[in-house]
Amino acid sequence: MKARVTPCSQAALVYSPLDMAGKNIVTVGLIQMSCGPEPEANLKKAIGRIGEAAKKGARIICLPELFRSQYFCQSEDIKNFKLAETIPGPSIEALSKVARQKKIVIVASIFEKRTAGIYHNTAVVIDANGKIAGKYRKMHIPDDPLYYEKFYFTPGDLGFQTHETKYGKIGALVCWDQWFPEAARLTALSGAQFLFYPTAIGWLPNEKPEVRRAQHSAWETIQRAHAIANGVYVAVVNRVGREGQLNFWGQSFVADPFGRIIAKVSSDKEEILIVDCDTDQIDETRQNWPFLRDRRIDFYSALAYRFVEPASSER
């Protein structure tokens, strides 16, 4: 395997297997970018980066979480609801035009206004014909320091789905969903070959270096575990740079069905990651590690409970 850096407006890391002959290759593009205060400027930047990724051969291209604005959930402010838009709406219509023109699939995370008072954090999958293949409304909503998402987002109600596209079967999950193996499993069980995670994760102010390293390691490890446990490709695209009090740590990556990180970018630069993924590896990995076959589904009903009370010791 080999990797090379090619010039673009910032940087692009291109990963390719040494020999692609006879393989079922799907080329994935991840747009690691910073986001400014002007939504239209962010959309314009994203469309430009998508074009660069498409020129380099990407066929499925994913943007970071809520790419159209800076990460506004650092505070609870009703003014931020003005950032929301309908689906379809202006941003999705613009991206649909790009998808149709360039014959690519785009995964875009949008602050969705569903109706008055109901908003979602939604990943939209746009197929290569420009039509919406499906959407996923973020299911797990955090409420942590500087991540006050429960103020803005209603939990998703579409479940965990796979979306059929021209270039593959895509499962789109969003950021905090990364920490839940149930989400990855159910999406994989619906047929996904790729799990895409649009993300906005960073370090809080004044955290010690060892804490930062531990957090990043945990974040990377659990997503590699999703790839292993389900025999799928996992593609994670984070934003990068300082916004308010958060320092987004970038380091977008792709892991193969064996859980190996096959390509990754930096922690502090805007970059475009292009990765060739051999979908035959999904079959090969699952044949050798048949985790889905050996699941004891007849004993998993307790997963539907918040907590399993200890069994009584009385006989």
C-alpha positions in Angstrom: 0.0 0.0 0.0 1.1 3.6 -0.6 0.2 7.1 0.2 1.1 10.4 -1.5 0.5 14.0 -0.9 -0.8 16.0 -3.9 -1.3 19.8 -4.0 -4.7 21.5 -3.7 -5.9 24.6 -2.1 -4.7 23.3 1.2 -3.5 19.7 1.2 -4.8 16.4 0.0 -3.7 13.0 1.1 -4.4 10.3 -1.4 -4.3 6.6 -0.4 -4.3 3.8 -2.9 -3.7 0.0 -2.8 -0.7 -1.0 -4.8 -2.8 -3.2 -7.2 -6.5 -2.3 -7.8 -6.9 -4.7 -10.8 -9.9 -6.9 -10.5 -11.0 -5.2 -7.2 -14.3 -3.5 -6.4 -12.9 -0.1 -5.5 -15.0 2.8 -4.1 -13.1 6.0 -3.6 -14.1 8.0 -0.6 -13.4 11.7 0.0 -13.4 13.4 3.4 -13.4 17.2 3.6 -11.7 18.3 6.9 -12.3 22.0 7.1 -12.6 24.9 9.4 -15.8 26.9 9.6 -16.2 30.6 9.7 -19.1 32.8 11.0 -20.7 33.3 7.5 -22.9 30.4 6.4 -22.7 31.2 2.7 -18.9 31.4 2.8 -18.8 28.0 4.5 -21.1 26.5 1.8 -19.0 28.0 -0.9 -15.8 26.6 0.6 -17.4 23.2 1.0 -18.5 23.1 -2.6 -15.0 24.1 -3.7 -13.5 21.3 -1.7 -16.0 18.8 -3.0 -14.9 19.8 -6.5 -11.3 19.2 -5.6 -12.1 15.8 -4.1 -14.1 14.8 -7.2 -11.2 15.8 -9.5 -9.0 13.4 -7.5 -11.4 10.6 -8.1 -13.6 10.6 -5.0 -17.1 9.2 -5.6 -18.6 9.4 -2.1 -17.7 12.7 -0.3 -18.5 13.6 3.3 -18.5 17.0 5.0 -18.1 17.6 8.7 -21.0 18.0 11.2 -23.0 21.2 10.8 -20.4 22.5 8.2 -22.6 25.4 7.2 -21.8 27.4 10.4 -19.5 27.5 13.3 -20.4 25.1 16.1 -23.1 27.1 17.8 -24.0 24.6 20.5 -21.3 26.1 22.8 -24.1 28.3 24.2 -27.9 28.2 24.5 -29.1 31.1 22.4 -32.4 31.2 20.5 -30.8 33.4 17.9 -29.0 30.4 16.6 -32.2 28.8 15.4 -32.0 31.2 12.5 -29.2 29.0 11.2 -31.6 26.1 10.6 -33.1 25.3 7.2 -35.6 22.9 5.7 -34.7 19.7 3.8 -34.7 20.2 0.9 -33.6 23.8 1.3 -31.0 26.1 -0.1 -27.9 24.2 1.0 -29.2 20.8 0.0 -30.4 22.2 -3.4 -26.9 23.6 -4.0 -25.2 20.4 -3.1 -27.6 18.3 -5.1 -26.7 20.4 -8.2 -23.0 19.6 -7.5 -23.7 15.9 -7.0 -25.6 15.7 -10.3 -23.0 17.7 -12.3 -20.1 15.7 -11.0 -21.9 12.4 -10.7 -20.9 11.9 -7.0 -22.5 11.0 -3.8 -22.4 13.7 -1.0 -23.1 13.2 2.7 -23.9 16.5 4.3 -24.8 17.4 7.9 -27.5 20.1 8.2 -29.3 21.9 11.0 -32.8 20.9 10.0 -35.9 22.9 10.7 -38.6 20.3 10.5 -41.4 22.6 11.6 -41.9 25.4 14.2 -40.2 24.3 17.4 -38.8 21.0 16.1 -35.3 20.9 14.9 -32.8 18.1 14.1 -29.2 17.5 13.5 -29.5 15.7 10.2 -27.2 13.9 7.8 -28.5 14.0 4.2 -27.3 11.5 1.6 -27.4 12.9 -1.9 -27.1 10.4 -4.7 -25.1 10.9 -7.9 -28.3 11.9 -9.8 -28.8 14.8 -7.4 -31.7 13.3 -5.6 -31.9 12.7 -1.9 -31.2 9.0 -1.3 -32.1 9.3 2.4 -31.5 11.2 5.6 -30.6 10.3 9.2 -31.6 12.4 12.2 -29.0 12.2 15.0 -30.3 9.9 17.6 -28.0 10.5 20.5 -28.0 14.1 21.7 -25.3 15.2 24.1 -25.6 17.8 26.9 -22.1 18.5 28.1 -20.0 21.6 28.8 -19.9 23.5 25.5 -21.9 20.8 23.8 -25.5 22.0 24.7 -27.1 20.1 21.9 -30.3 19.2 23.8 -31.3 22.9 23.7 -31.3 22.8 19.9 -32.0 19.2 18.6 -34.9 16.9 18.9 -33.7 13.3 19.0 -34.0 11.5 15.7 -37.0 9.4 14.8 -35.9 7.7 11.6 -34.0 4.9 13.2 -30.7 3.4 11.9 -30.8 3.0 8.1 -28.7 2.1 5.1 -29.1 4.3 2.0 -28.6 2.7 -1.4 -26.5 4.9 -3.7 -24.8 4.6 -7.1 -21.4 3.8 -5.5 -22.4 1.8 -2.4 -24.6 1.2 0.6 -24.1 4.0 3.1 -25.0 4.4 6.7 -24.7 7.9 8.0 -24.4 8.6 11.7 -23.4 11.8 13.5 -20.7 12.7 16.0 -22.0 11.6 19.5 -23.4 8.5 17.8 -19.8 7.4 17.5 -19.7 6.3 21.1 -22.7 3.8 20.8 -21.9 0.3 19.5 -25.7 -0.3 19.1 -26.0 2.4 16.5 -23.1 1.0 14.4 -24.5 -2.5 14.7 -28.0 -1.7 13.7 -26.8 0.3 10.8 -24.5 -2.5 9.6 -27.3 -5.0 10.0 -29.4 -3.0 7.6 -26.8 -3.6 4.9 -24.3 -0.7 5.2 -20.8 -1.2 3.6 -19.7 2.2 4.9 -20.4 4.0 8.1 -19.9 7.8 7.7 -19.6 9.9 10.8 -19.7 13.7 10.2 -18.1 15.1 13.4 -17.4 18.2 15.4 -15.3 17.1 18.3 -12.6 19.1 20.1 -10.8 19.7 23.3 -12.2 21.9 26.1 -10.1 24.8 27.3 -7.3 24.2 29.9 -7.4 20.4 29.6 -4.1 18.7 30.3 -2.1 17.2 27.5 -2.4 13.7 28.9 -6.2 14.1 29.1 -6.3 15.3 25.5 -4.3 12.3 24.3 -6.6 9.9 26.2 -9.7 11.4 24.8 -8.5 11.3 21.2 -7.3 7.7 21.7 -10.7 6.6 23.0 -12.5 8.4 20.2 -10.3 6.7 17.6 -10.4 3.3 19.3 -14.1 3.0 19.6 -14.7 3.8 15.9 -12.1 1.3 14.9 -14.0 -1.2 17.0 -17.2 -0.5 15.1 -15.3 -1.4 11.9 -14.0 -4.7 13.4 -17.3 -5.7 15.1 -19.3 -5.2 12.0 -16.9 -5.8 9.1 -17.4 -2.4 7.5 -15.5 0.6 6.4 -15.7 3.5 8.9 -15.1 7.0 7.6 -14.9 9.9 10.1 -14.6 13.5 9.1 -14.0 16.2 11.8 -13.8 19.9 11.6 -10.5 21.6 12.5 -9.3 24.8 14.2 -10.4 27.0 17.1 -14.0 28.2 17.5 -15.0 30.0 20.6 -13.6 27.9 23.5 -13.3 24.6 21.5 -10.2 23.5 19.7 -11.4 21.0 17.1 -8.8 18.2 16.7 -9.2 17.2 13.1 -7.5 13.8 12.5 -10.2 12.6 10.1 -9.6 9.0 9.1 -10.8 5.8 7.4 -10.6 2.4 9.0 -11.0 -0.8 7.0 -13.2 -3.8 8.0 -10.2 -5.2 10.0 -10.1 -2.0 12.1 -6.9 -0.7 10.6 -6.5 3.0 10.0 -5.6 3.0 6.4 -5.4 6.8 6.0 -5.6 9.8 8.3 -4.9 13.5 8.2 -3.5 16.1 10.6 -4.8 17.7 13.8 -4.4 21.3 12.7 -4.8 21.7 8.9 -7.6 21.9 6.4 -7.2 18.8 4.3 -8.9 16.6 1.8 -8.5 12.8 2.4 -9.0 10.6 -0.6 -9.1 6.8 0.1 -9.7 3.8 -2.2 -11.7 1.2 -0.4 -11.9 -2.4 -1.7 -15.4 -3.6 -0.8 -14.4 -7.2 -1.4 -12.6 -6.9 2.0 -16.0 -6.8 3.7 -16.8 -10.3 2.5 -13.3 -11.5 3.3 -13.3 -10.1 6.8 -16.7 -11.4 7.7 -15.8 -14.9 6.4 -12.8 -15.0 8.7 -14.5 -13.2 11.6 -18.2 -14.2 11.4 -19.3 -12.0 14.3 -22.7 -11.4 12.6 -23.3 -15.1 12.2 -22.4 -16.0 15.7 -24.5 -13.4 17.5 -26.9 -14.9 20.1 -29.9 -12.8 19.2 -32.1 -15.0 21.3 -30.4 -13.7 24.4 -30.1 -10.0 23.6 -33.5 -8.7 24.6 -32.1 -7.1 27.7 -30.4 -4.5 25.5 -33.7 -2.8 25.3 -33.5 -1.9 29.0 -31.8 1.2 30.4 -30.3 -0.9 33.2 -30.5 -4.6 34.1 -31.2 -5.0 37.7 -29.0 -7.6 39.5 -30.7 -11.0 39.8 -32.0 -11.8 43.3 -29.8 -13.9 45.5 -32.8 -15.5 47.1 -33.5 -19.1 46.2 
